[in-house]
Amino acid sequence: MTDERSKYIEKISMEWQGFYLSQLSESKANIFSNSDRISKRRQVCFLLKKYGANLPDITIHKLLYLDDLTDEAMRFCTDNSEIATEDALKIFLNLFTSDK
């Protein structure tokens, strides 16, 4: 695993950990009402790690410079809610893979 690829995995893990810790400060009722968003964020983090194994190094490099990768991916999936999360993430990652 390249150094940048391990930083990519670490970035996603740290963003998930920060999100998870922020949820611990919420009330039980608020956690329950946000359970769909929490489980979707967990799924997005898992899929970003999974798909990251097959991404070119230049794409990993580009993704490392996003301020909040998981938040950007979540927003893209929410904006494109008519398609499955897996497919939306593939499209999102493909935006960084193309040379446009």
C-alpha atoms as one frame of an Amber mdcrd trajectory, in Angstrom:
protein
   0.000   0.000   0.000   1.408   3.355  -0.996   1.922   6.120   1.521  -0.835
   8.259  -0.028  -3.226   5.323  -0.106  -2.685   4.725   3.616  -3.230   8.463
   4.251  -6.484   8.175   2.281  -7.698   5.327   4.508  -6.564   7.210   7.616
  -8.374  10.378   6.440 -11.656   8.517   6.026 -11.227   6.806   9.405 -10.476
  10.104  11.164 -13.466  11.811   9.544 -15.732   8.944  10.633 -14.308   9.067
  14.151 -14.886  12.840  14.349 -18.461  12.420  13.119 -19.088   9.555  15.551
 -17.719  11.530  18.507 -19.886  14.506  17.587 -22.914  12.220  17.676 -22.053
  11.110  21.212 -22.745  14.643  22.437 -26.296  14.486  21.096 -29.351  13.387
  23.041 -30.694   9.868  22.591 -33.743  11.224  20.811 -31.590  13.183  18.383
 -29.353  10.167  17.725 -32.437   8.089  17.027 -33.853  10.711  14.665 -30.505
  10.848  12.818 -30.050   7.070  12.646 -30.598   6.974   8.865 -27.955   9.654
   8.324 -25.532   7.879  10.677 -25.917   4.519   8.948 -25.614   6.164   5.509
 -22.393   7.915   6.607 -21.037   4.566   7.847 -21.880   2.968   4.504 -20.247
   5.820   2.572 -17.059   5.527   4.664 -16.943   1.769   4.096 -17.468   2.141
   0.340 -14.893   4.931   0.024 -12.314   2.641   1.625 -13.380  -0.290  -0.554
 -13.323   1.642  -3.833 -10.095   3.405  -2.865  -8.172   0.172  -3.361  -8.814
   0.362  -7.120  -8.344   4.087  -7.679  -5.325   5.463  -9.534  -2.709   7.214
  -7.400  -3.469  10.609  -8.939  -7.121  10.293  -7.903  -6.109   9.401  -4.339
  -3.851  12.465  -4.363  -6.748  14.706  -5.459  -9.111  13.258  -2.849  -6.617
  13.848  -0.046  -6.887  17.595  -0.653 -10.635  17.768  -0.081 -11.434  19.404
   3.246 -13.983  16.791   4.282 -14.070  13.872   1.871 -16.866  11.943   3.567
 -19.021  15.064   3.840 -18.537  15.813   0.137 -19.386  12.195  -0.743 -22.461
  12.274   1.513 -23.660  15.500  -0.089 -23.200  14.025  -3.569 -25.145  10.889
  -2.590 -27.925  12.980  -1.045 -28.154  15.234  -4.100 -28.380  12.117  -6.288
 -30.698  10.117  -4.031 -32.580   8.680  -7.008 -29.668   6.303  -7.642 -28.142
   3.752  -5.277 -25.417   4.902  -2.895 -22.871   2.540  -4.457 -23.523   3.906
  -7.938 -23.525   7.521  -6.736 -20.139   7.024  -5.071 -18.702   5.468  -8.209
 -19.835   8.530 -10.170 -18.440  10.842  -7.458 -15.038   9.147  -7.530 -15.073
   9.105 -11.325 -15.331  12.909 -11.279 -11.839  12.970  -9.746 -10.503  10.257
 -12.048 -11.363  12.001 -15.309  -8.910  14.474 -16.809 -11.519  17.205 -17.339
